[in-house]
Amino acid sequence: MCRCIIFSGNVINYPKKSRRKRNVTVFVLLGLTRNQKMQKIVFAVFLVIYIVSVIGNLLILVTITHSRLVRSPMYFFLAYLSFIDACYSSVNNPKLIFDLLLEKKIIQFNGCMTQVFGEHFFAAAEVILLTAMAYDHYVAICKPLHYATIMNRVVCNLLVGVSWMGGFLHGIIIDLPFCGPNVIDHFMCELNPLLELVYTDTHILGLFIAANSGFICLLTFLLLLGSYTVILYSLRNHSADGRCKAFSTCISHITVVALFFLPSIFVYMRPATTLPIDKAVAVFYTMITPMLNPLIYTLRNAQMKDAIRGLLNRKIHSEDK
């Protein structure tokens, strides 16, 4: 039976008549660190990272949608990837940054469940979209004569729709009984720490999460590596310039895939337990990776840099008039 919740060090006992399946209304987050001076430093660093991440991804999104690049399937997918990264970094990071200024870090139950849904919704959508981008690269390099026919706009819209639908289905939350402790040893509502607070046996649920998140990430990551092995092998028949351009594009995507998948595999491809390093890994895939993606795709891409310069020039000229 649900007996009590713990809040701010006090134990609140509920009478038998008021016992329900869920008595927890708020969760207490222990945060990233308890050192007050360190929290102020981390606040400044994380605020800069978050601003750069959102601005960088929105810049790519606006640049592609306001240029001819949007006609290309590769940049069409890249625009959606930037939008997903901007949303994904905004699920947990604003509260994390704000909480660094507070001594007590509290989140409402509904807000916590929203974080869990948002994180898994956008993460799953990105997994599917990265797979679609790998397929686009495969068709462009291995079947160039049929590329326009295979990767038409209907197919591209369908793949994007599948990514949103897959993200929604993956993000659906199972109703679980939270009746006792409400202190989460994390800076956000993450599944593994939450499972430790559930008032029921979570062994089977932990295996399901490992299969649903960890194993799928691992399998998708291995399939993507295999597809890029085939792609890179097929480049031997291309010209030197063609190999260089295709290799640059593939390396950028492989880098993004590795940055996104490896931390997720580390967290979810194991039993539902928490480790001290989990917080640092969570910071990496929720904050650092969304910031690095726009840098990876722009610094190595001449077309993106030219499009950004063209967009800025048009903006300047319009203001002068």
TILO-228606 format. One record per residue (C-alpha): x negated, y negated, z; residue number from 1; chain. Coordinates in steps of 0.001 Angstrom, whole numbers, plus 500000, padded with zeros to 6 digits. Layout:
BEGIN
REC       X       Y       Z    i  ch
REC       X       Y       Z  NUM   A
...
This chain:
BEGIN
REC       X       Y       Z    i  ch
REC  500000  500000  500000    1   A
REC  498961  496389  499466    2   A
REC  497926  495060  502844    3   A
REC  496041  491769  502583    4   A
REC  493927  489409  500559    5   A
REC  490724  487711  501611    6   A
REC  490444  483997  500904    7   A
REC  487763  481623  502146    8   A
REC  486657  484086  504799    9   A
REC  490143  484508  506312   10   A
REC  492180  487703  506279   11   A
REC  495880  487131  505582   12   A
REC  498097  490019  506692   13   A
REC  501403  490508  504932   14   A
REC  504453  491956  506672   15   A
REC  505746  495241  505354   16   A
REC  508796  493655  503686   17   A
REC  506627  491286  501612   18   A
REC  504218  493883  500345   19   A
REC  504219  493969  496565   20   A
REC  502184  495494  493801   21   A
REC  500147  492309  493503   22   A
REC  499574  489994  496461   23   A
REC  496463  488289  495109   24   A
REC  497300  484852  493702   25   A
REC  493782  483437  493490   26   A
REC  490268  484758  493043   27   A
REC  487108  483351  494592   28   A
REC  484092  483284  492263   29   A
REC  480664  483513  493863   30   A
REC  479166  481722  490865   31   A
REC  475818  481937  489164   32   A
REC  473731  480776  492132   33   A
REC  474384  479477  495638   34   A
REC  471402  477096  495651   35   A
REC  472942  473598  495534   36   A
REC  469888  471942  493951   37   A
REC  469634  474683  491356   38   A
REC  473340  474308  490578   39   A
REC  472839  470637  489650   40   A
REC  469977  471524  487302   41   A
REC  471952  474365  485750   42   A
REC  474943  472024  485377   43   A
REC  472930  469578  483252   44   A
REC  471360  472336  481142   45   A
REC  474627  474210  480562   46   A
REC  476506  471002  479735   47   A
REC  473983  470183  477003   48   A
REC  474100  473758  475661   49   A
REC  477891  473756  475576   50   A
REC  478089  470388  473789   51   A
REC  475480  471463  471232   52   A
REC  477306  474748  470697   53   A
REC  480718  473195  470090   54   A
REC  479412  470325  467938   55   A
REC  477165  472651  465914   56   A
REC  479931  475144  465164   57   A
REC  482496  472454  464378   58   A
REC  479961  470756  462098   59   A
REC  479589  473967  460088   60   A
REC  483361  474426  459999   61   A
REC  484018  470872  458769   62   A
REC  481129  470973  456295   63   A
REC  482322  474179  454646   64   A
REC  486003  473254  454553   65   A
REC  485191  469825  453021   66   A
REC  482821  471097  450344   67   A
REC  482738  473541  447466   68   A
REC  481154  476121  449757   69   A
REC  484619  477139  450974   70   A
REC  485175  478791  447569   71   A
REC  482432  481304  448340   72   A
REC  483537  484308  450453   73   A
REC  480287  484204  452433   74   A
REC  480848  480601  453559   75   A
REC  484582  481219  453944   76   A
REC  483753  483869  456553   77   A
REC  481053  481666  458063   78   A
REC  483604  478892  458630   79   A
REC  485834  481302  460555   80   A
REC  482829  482622  462492   81   A
REC  481971  479071  463563   82   A
REC  485576  478484  464635   83   A
REC  485581  481705  466667   84   A
REC  482251  480808  468300   85   A
REC  483547  477348  469252   86   A
REC  486643  478930  470818   87   A
REC  484701  481789  472431   88   A
REC  482259  479421  474118   89   A
REC  485214  477381  475416   90   A
REC  486956  480288  477177   91   A
REC  484683  480440  480235   92   A
REC  482009  477768  479909   93   A
REC  484015  474611  480803   94   A
REC  485077  476141  484124   95   A
REC  481585  477519  484744   96   A
REC  480099  474053  484216   97   A
REC  482752  472353  486367   98   A
REC  482370  474938  489152   99   A
REC  478651  474150  489413  100   A
REC  479693  470858  491024  101   A
REC  481966  472552  493575  102   A
REC  481133  474397  496763  103   A
REC  484169  476692  496523  104   A
REC  484864  478176  493128  105   A
REC  488492  479259  492856  106   A
REC  490547  480439  489912  107   A
REC  494254  481217  489826  108   A
REC  495319  484772  489016  109   A
REC  496932  483769  485712  110   A
REC  493888  481703  484803  111   A
REC  491658  484692  485511  112   A
REC  493742  486974  483295  113   A
REC  493689  484301  480578  114   A
REC  489902  484272  480721  115   A
REC  489753  488053  480354  116   A
REC  492168  488001  477416  117   A
REC  490432  485086  475688  118   A
REC  486983  486587  476057  119   A
REC  487972  489958  474601  120   A
REC  490260  488442  471966  121   A
REC  487562  486245  470419  122   A
REC  484793  488826  470962  123   A
REC  486722  491543  469114  124   A
REC  487691  489109  466355  125   A
REC  484001  488257  465931  126   A
REC  483023  491945  465792  127   A
REC  485467  492554  462943  128   A
REC  484473  489334  461154  129   A
REC  480762  490186  461345  130   A
REC  481593  493568  459827  131   A
REC  483534  491844  457030  132   A
REC  480547  489565  456395  133   A
REC  478259  492598  456143  134   A
REC  480645  494138  453602  135   A
REC  480610  490871  451642  136   A
REC  476795  490945  451538  137   A
REC  476843  494571  450416  138   A
REC  479202  493844  447519  139   A
REC  477278  490713  446507  140   A
REC  473932  492538  446364  141   A
REC  474864  496085  445344  142   A
REC  477854  495370  443085  143   A
REC  477224  491855  441706  144   A
REC  479193  492399  438476  145   A
REC  482339  493321  440416  146   A
REC  481851  490812  443254  147   A
REC  484450  488262  442114  148   A
REC  487042  490992  441608  149   A
REC  486423  492822  444878  150   A
REC  485959  489798  447145  151   A
REC  488879  487717  445899  152   A
REC  490689  485253  448150  153   A
REC  493484  487706  448968  154   A
REC  490948  490249  450270  155   A
REC  489118  487562  452248  156   A
REC  492343  486333  453871  157   A
REC  493317  489933  454640  158   A
REC  489977  490616  456367  159   A
REC  490301  487448  458436  160   A
REC  493861  488421  459372  161   A
REC  492656  491868  460426  162   A
REC  490022  490250  462648  163   A
REC  492663  488141  464442  164   A
REC  495031  491095  464822  165   A
REC  492245  493364  466047  166   A
REC  491173  490723  468548  167   A
REC  494715  490394  469878  168   A
REC  495166  494139  470311  169   A
REC  491786  494460  472011  170   A
REC  492510  491568  474361  171   A
REC  495796  492968  475712  172   A
REC  495449  493309  479488  173   A
REC  496694  496275  481473  174   A
REC  498720  495295  484548  175   A
REC  496714  496428  487547  176   A
REC  497403  496202  491298  177   A
REC  495239  493564  493012  178   A
REC  496209  493857  496649  179   A
REC  493062  493477  498701  180   A
REC  489736  491627  498337  181   A
REC  489772  488735  495883  182   A
REC  486090  487753  495814  183   A
REC  484445  488245  492407  184   A
REC  480654  488438  492375  185   A
REC  480417  486592  489077  186   A
REC  480818  483118  487580  187   A
REC  483809  484197  485462  188   A
REC  486532  486824  485384  189   A
REC  484706  489798  483905  190   A
REC  486202  493271  483635  191   A
REC  483616  495253  485587  192   A
REC  483656  493051  488727  193   A
REC  487460  492880  488530  194   A
REC  487770  496665  488473  195   A
REC  486000  496811  491828  196   A
REC  488920  494846  493320  197   A
REC  491716  496989  491888  198   A
REC  493756  498878  494496  199   A
REC  493716  502222  492672  200   A
REC  491326  504783  491224  201   A
REC  489618  503115  488239  202   A
REC  487407  506010  487102  203   A
REC  489482  506846  484031  204   A
REC  490085  503171  483287  205   A
REC  486337  502553  483460  206   A
REC  485743  505343  480948  207   A
REC  488407  503846  478691  208   A
REC  486725  500424  478822  209   A
REC  483350  501984  478068  210   A
REC  484867  503738  475064  211   A
REC  487010  500819  473909  212   A
REC  484288  498175  474217  213   A
REC  480876  499758  474616  214   A
REC  481150  502725  472279  215   A
REC  482929  500738  469567  216   A
REC  480247  498031  469770  217   A
REC  477498  500647  469575  218   A
REC  479119  502465  466651  219   A
REC  479774  499230  464757  220   A
REC  476222  498039  465414  221   A
REC  474754  501296  464074  222   A
REC  477021  501159  461014  223   A
REC  475936  497593  460319  224   A
REC  472266  498550  460642  225   A
REC  472866  501453  458261  226   A
REC  474620  499221  455738  227   A
REC  471792  496718  455816  228   A
REC  469284  499502  455333  229   A
REC  471131  500362  452107  230   A
REC  471297  496681  451126  231   A
REC  467610  496029  451716  232   A
REC  466667  499223  449886  233   A
REC  468713  498142  446849  234   A
REC  466827  494824  446702  235   A
REC  463850  496584  445149  236   A
REC  465596  496300  441770  237   A
REC  466074  492534  442015  238   A
REC  463754  489759  440910  239   A
REC  461362  488151  443373  240   A
REC  463566  485050  443782  241   A
REC  466669  487194  444151  242   A
REC  465015  489370  446774  243   A
REC  463855  486339  448727  244   A
REC  467302  484697  448759  245   A
REC  469169  487911  449586  246   A
REC  466613  488874  452248  247   A
REC  466963  485466  453925  248   A
REC  470753  485781  454017  249   A
REC  470609  489329  455379  250   A
REC  468058  488479  458057  251   A
REC  470236  485614  459312  252   A
REC  473236  487908  459620  253   A
REC  471247  490752  461184  254   A
REC  469894  488308  463782  255   A
REC  473407  487122  464681  256   A
REC  474642  490730  464863  257   A
REC  471793  491728  467186  258   A
REC  472287  488700  469459  259   A
REC  475987  489455  469772  260   A
REC  476076  493254  469946  261   A
REC  473085  494169  472110  262   A
REC  474209  492283  475263  263   A
REC  477762  493615  474837  264   A
REC  476466  497173  474499  265   A
REC  474352  496726  477619  266   A
REC  477318  495530  479703  267   A
REC  480070  497846  478467  268   A
REC  478253  501010  477347  269   A
REC  477948  502238  480929  270   A
REC  480240  503102  483839  271   A
REC  482223  500215  485310  272   A
REC  479508  498998  487666  273   A
REC  477905  495612  488178  274   A
REC  474187  494904  488166  275   A
REC  472340  491758  489306  276   A
REC  471211  491093  485713  277   A
REC  474803  491098  484422  278   A
REC  475237  487394  485162  279   A
REC  472199  486444  483094  280   A
REC  473364  488701  480249  281   A
REC  476839  487135  480414  282   A
REC  475313  483650  480166  283   A
REC  473450  484795  477061  284   A
REC  476418  486164  475113  285   A
REC  478980  483573  476234  286   A
REC  476813  480444  476003  287   A
REC  473460  480979  474261  288   A
REC  474599  483132  471329  289   A
REC  477397  480758  470165  290   A
REC  474840  477927  470247  291   A
REC  472222  479865  468258  292   A
REC  474583  481010  465486  293   A
REC  474933  477605  463776  294   A
REC  471183  477041  464057  295   A
REC  470422  480428  462497  296   A
REC  472783  479881  459574  297   A
REC  471722  476279  458853  298   A
REC  467945  476268  459381  299   A
REC  467430  479093  456858  300   A
REC  470133  478030  454395  301   A
REC  469352  475296  451856  302   A
REC  472963  475123  450641  303   A
REC  474280  474486  454134  304   A
REC  471683  471783  454775  305   A
REC  472503  470080  451455  306   A
REC  476233  470256  452213  307   A
REC  475720  468743  455690  308   A
REC  473619  465923  454246  309   A
REC  476277  465311  451571  310   A
REC  479021  465198  454209  311   A
REC  477070  462738  456361  312   A
REC  476276  460545  453330  313   A
REC  479959  460420  452349  314   A
REC  480835  459490  455924  315   A
REC  478270  456682  455984  316   A
REC  479354  455322  452601  317   A
REC  483020  455389  453610  318   A
REC  482240  453397  456771  319   A
REC  480239  450816  454770  320   A
REC  483228  450186  452536  321   A
